[in-house]
Amino acid sequence: MNQLTPYLCVPDARSAIEWYATALGAEVTYPPVVMDDGRVGHCELAIGQAHWMMSDPFDSAGVAAPDPNRGSAVSLHLTVTDVDAVAARVSAAGISMTRGPEDSPPAGRVAVFTDPFGHRWFLNQPAED
C-alpha cells in the first residue's frame, strides 16, 4: 500500500488546530505532543479520510512555516461534498477566497484560499457524472 500524508509546519500549532476545526471541520486524530519548551512537536488531523500531520517550527530540524512574503510551493487539494459550504465557513473564519467558488469543468466546483498559516488549499467538489 502507498500513501502520501502532508506534514505541515505552522507558526502556532495550537491556533492552527482550532482554525482547521472551525473553518474546515477537521478533527484531531492524534493529540498534540507538547515538547519541554511548550511547542507542539507533532499532532495529526483529519477531515473525513483526508489526513495530515502538523507541528510548530523547529529551526534545529530545519522545519519552518511558510514565508508569508512568498507564494506557496505546494497546494493541498481537498475533495469535499459541498464547496460552497466549506468556502462559506472559511470566509466566516476571516479568510478571503483567491478563487471561487466557481464551476470549473471538467474538475467540478472549485475554490482556492490561503489559510492564516500560509498554506494554499484547493477545494474541489467533483462534477457529477
Backbone torsions as a table, in degrees:
resi	resn	phi	psi	omega
1	MET	NA	137.1	174.7
2	ASN	-111.6	143.9	177.7
3	GLN	-153.3	139.6	177.0
4	LEU	-118.7	121.7	-178.1
5	THR	-120.6	118.6	177.4
6	PRO	-63.6	144.9	175.2
7	TYR	-122.6	101.7	-175.3
8	LEU	-89.0	142.4	169.0
9	CYS	-108.6	131.7	-179.7
10	VAL	-128.5	152.6	-178.3
11	PRO	-67.8	-19.9	-179.1
12	ASP	-151.3	92.1	-173.7
13	ALA	-61.8	-36.8	179.9
14	ARG	-62.8	-45.1	177.4
15	SER	-65.7	-37.7	-180.0
16	ALA	-64.3	-41.3	178.0
17	ILE	-57.7	-47.3	-179.8
18	GLU	-63.5	-43.3	-178.0
19	TRP	-65.6	-46.3	-179.7
20	TYR	-63.7	-34.2	177.5
21	ALA	-67.7	-45.8	-178.6
22	THR	-69.5	-51.2	-171.9
23	ALA	-80.8	-35.7	-175.2
24	LEU	-112.9	-6.7	-178.4
25	GLY	77.2	22.6	-179.5
26	ALA	-69.0	151.5	174.8
27	GLU	-121.7	143.3	175.6
28	VAL	-76.7	122.2	179.4
29	THR	-104.7	-17.2	173.5
30	TYR	-140.5	113.4	-172.9
31	PRO	-62.8	154.6	-177.8
32	PRO	-56.6	134.1	170.2
33	VAL	-92.6	113.8	-176.5
34	VAL	-96.3	125.9	-178.9
35	MET	-77.6	167.1	-179.6
36	ASP	-56.4	-30.4	-179.0
37	ASP	-88.2	4.0	176.3
38	GLY	95.1	-11.6	178.8
39	ARG	-74.8	152.3	174.9
40	VAL	-81.9	117.7	-179.5
41	GLY	-86.8	-23.5	-178.9
42	HIS	-170.8	142.0	168.2
43	CYS	-158.2	165.7	179.9
44	GLU	-134.1	139.8	-179.8
45	LEU	-128.8	161.6	178.1
46	ALA	-150.3	149.9	168.9
47	ILE	-125.7	103.4	-173.6
48	GLY	61.1	-124.4	179.9
49	GLN	-90.5	-1.0	179.9
50	ALA	-88.7	120.2	-176.0
51	HIS	-118.4	150.9	168.8
52	TRP	-151.8	158.5	177.2
53	MET	-107.9	161.1	-174.2
54	MET	-157.0	151.4	174.9
55	SER	-152.6	168.4	168.6
56	ASP	-76.2	167.9	176.7
57	PRO	-64.7	147.8	175.3
58	PHE	-139.9	93.2	-178.4
59	ASP	-55.7	-38.2	-177.0
60	SER	-63.1	-23.2	179.7
61	ALA	-106.2	3.2	-179.1
62	GLY	72.9	25.6	-179.2
63	VAL	-103.7	115.6	-176.0
64	ALA	-132.9	148.2	175.2
65	ALA	-73.0	159.4	178.3
66	PRO	-58.9	146.3	175.8
67	ASP	-80.5	117.4	-177.0
68	PRO	-63.8	-14.8	179.7
69	ASN	-87.7	0.0	180.0
70	ARG	-124.4	160.5	174.6
71	GLY	-74.1	164.3	179.4
72	SER	-75.5	135.5	176.8
73	ALA	-79.1	-23.2	-176.7
74	VAL	-134.1	141.5	172.3
75	SER	-111.7	140.5	177.0
76	LEU	-95.2	124.6	-177.3
77	HIS	-102.8	115.2	-177.8
78	LEU	-115.9	117.2	176.6
79	THR	-84.0	128.4	-178.3
80	VAL	-131.6	165.0	179.3
81	THR	-86.7	-20.4	-178.5
82	ASP	-145.9	91.2	-179.0
83	VAL	-56.8	-42.4	-176.8
84	ASP	-62.4	-40.0	-180.0
85	ALA	-67.4	-43.7	179.3
86	VAL	-66.6	-43.4	178.3
87	ALA	-60.3	-37.4	178.0
88	ALA	-64.7	-41.4	177.8
89	ARG	-65.4	-41.0	178.3
90	VAL	-62.9	-44.4	178.4
91	SER	-63.1	-41.7	178.0
92	ALA	-64.0	-24.4	178.2
93	ALA	-87.8	10.0	171.8
94	GLY	96.6	13.5	-177.4
95	ILE	-115.8	134.0	176.4
96	SER	-88.9	143.9	174.9
97	MET	-72.2	138.5	173.3
98	THR	-90.9	-12.2	174.7
99	ARG	-158.0	134.4	173.5
100	GLY	74.7	-165.5	5.2
101	PRO	-65.7	142.9	-178.5
102	GLU	-156.4	157.7	173.9
103	ASP	-79.5	134.6	-177.5
104	SER	-141.3	77.8	-179.3
105	PRO	-60.0	142.5	1.1
106	PRO	-91.0	3.4	-175.4
107	ALA	-64.3	-33.3	-175.4
108	GLY	115.1	-141.8	179.4
109	ARG	-96.4	133.7	-175.0
110	VAL	-135.6	159.0	171.6
111	ALA	-153.9	149.3	-178.5
112	VAL	-133.3	139.2	176.5
113	PHE	-151.8	161.8	171.5
114	THR	-111.5	126.0	-176.6
115	ASP	-73.3	170.9	-176.9
116	PRO	-65.1	-8.1	-175.5
117	PHE	-106.6	5.6	174.2
118	GLY	95.2	4.4	-178.9
119	HIS	-96.5	134.2	-178.5
120	ARG	-91.3	128.6	-178.9
121	TRP	-116.3	136.8	175.6
122	PHE	-114.3	110.0	177.9
123	LEU	-90.0	135.5	-178.4
124	ASN	-136.8	126.5	171.3
125	GLN	-110.5	102.4	-174.5
126	PRO	-56.3	146.0	177.5
127	ALA	-64.1	143.5	177.2
128	GLU	-77.6	141.8	-180.0
129	ASP	-72.0	NA	NA
